[in-house]
Amino acid sequence: MTDVTEPAVRTDDVWKIFSQEAEEVQAVRDVTVTIDRGEFTALAGPSGSGKTTLLNLIGGLTRPTRGRIWVAGQEVSTMSNQELARLRLDQIGFVFQAYNLLPVLTAMENAEFPMLLQGVEPEARKARIGELFARTGMAGLEDRRPGKLSGGQQQRVAVVRAVASRPALVLADEPTANLDTASSGALLDVMVELNRELGVTFVFATHDARVMERSRRLVRMVDGAIASDETQS
Amino acid sequence: MTKHLRVIVGLALRNLQRHLRRTLLTASAMIAGSMLLIFSLSLGDGTHESWIDSGVRMGSGHVTVESPAFRTTQNIDARLSTAARQVAELALQNPLLSGDVSAVSSRMMVTGLASSAAGARPVKIMGVDPRSEAAFTTLNAQVVEGRYLEPDDRLAAFVGKQLVDSLDLRLGSRLVLNAQDVDNDIGGQLVRVVGIFQSGVPEIDQSLVHIPLSTAGEFLGSRDDVTTIGVLLNDSAAVPRVAQALRQALADPVAAGQVTVLNWREAMPELAAAVALDDFGNYLVFGILFIIIGFGIVNTVLMSVLHRHREFGVLQALGLTPGETGAVVLVEGLVMTAVSGLVGVALGLLCTWHFFGEGLDFTNLMGEEMTFSGVVIDPVIIPLFRVTRVVHVLLFILSIGAVSSVYPAIRAASIDVPTAMKFER
């Protein structure tokens, strides 16, 4: 059951340990953090610092070795695969570095895909996607397949797909890493606007300085642990 | 899963369209296999039906009513009672069965001796009603001299060519038939040859003698009694139904062990074994063919899965369960095989009907006729269409598609999402 008074994300002493050739790698160590609804938070750190793994743990794409995770008040760490799928569908939107749109679907179909799974009526889907496409400068490109869109356009479609189903939070893993300066700036503007005007909670894993600058909260990770947690003006 | 079924099917269809050339190449193998399968099965069924038809016409029909002892003793004592004969013949006139029945022949069959001035030969004497038997047997169409028996004939005999030669007979010749009568005495009857046949089956041509049933009844003292009632059907597929109806009608004498109802498989086990063996050979060849096609499907679908790891990761990240992700792959395989199967079967039927509807002539390969186990094999094979065969073929192809898609589907369902998202294209 979703509780809107609960924070978007809460983790308690979360660890993720991978075994690699008889050696244990502590990808995430003792992470305890709370991210409230409406936050615009960046998880920053160098490659291998554990930020992507922490996003995957929060998104239920991988399970913690120990510790507990709650998303919108629901404990993720004990859920079955079916429950995790349902949680991802209803509460979490994902934006990936490589856009990851489904190549067989048009921009509109990609964007409305989570709502289709949720069983949202076609009229409501069209209206919501239409509004978001207008906000993100994608109007008129609804019928294009991903292969006919630029990287920046594909990532905007991915952002629309992530926010359209009104999730409790959007997890974005290096969303600007494959974009040029102009495209990433425009994409950031879109996400800031969606956060400000629609109250969408964003959590980024990034090492892009521009994303860090625009984030209101910056959580730095080093060697799998949180090194600092600052709120920026 | 049912909640997302439309999405799953929609994605599967889009994915099939996405790599249209690959889909068409795999589908073409399925279509060719299905065409070949339906053609071969139609031809096989036509062949078997021809064998069965020839066998049952030469023998005792698709369904035979006789005394259980008759098959082993061939003795006149093991004849059917008049009551049993009447019940059986009445049951066969029932409108529910009469549509399936092509001909009924009640026969008095005994072994005996045929003698002429030139010598004597063991023969099978068959007392028949000329009109009923003419509709039953093919011998009346294999007359080489004279004619078949007619209803008004009394002391007439219709004999095989080899018997005629060995007893130095000709049309109009007299011969004496001797056999054990109902009183266990040896009865004798003088008859004249009115017709000579050549069936192509040596054991028939050298030993079978048809005489009127009334003549047999007189000289054997059996009157209207018969040893066998042979039933010829329009389609061998009706055998179980007709046999069951006769068993029900004759329930009392069957229960008392006085009467048995045999289907052609029981009455002619050698022919049944030949049909089963031929079927087995066909199934084996097609089993191997479709295993090869199945591996082709596994290869195609699996390659497609391996190239789409990232997509499956995205689907699971967006809210599909692992099972639903696997279902996308399974549906792809099923849709491809179902459509290919339908197209293949339709083309197979069309080709068979268009090119071979009049029959396939193997005369150049096997000569005019060939025989085995008392069955004449017609060199012209007419394919036989059966709806059940079409259904079987479609189910078979669908199951090949399902089985071939299971492993790729499991692979798609069991991906590790974070790893899949890192997957390099």
Interface residues (C-beta under 8 A of the other chain):
Chain A: T52 T53 N56 G59 L61 T62 N81 Q82 A85 R86 R88 L89 D90 F94 F96 A98 N100 L101 L102 P103 V104 L105 F113 P114 L116 L117 Q118 G119 R161
Chain B: K3 H4 V7 L11 R14 N15 Q17 R18 R310 E311 G313 V314 L315 Q316 A317 L318 G319 L320 T321 P322 E324 D416 V417 P418 M421
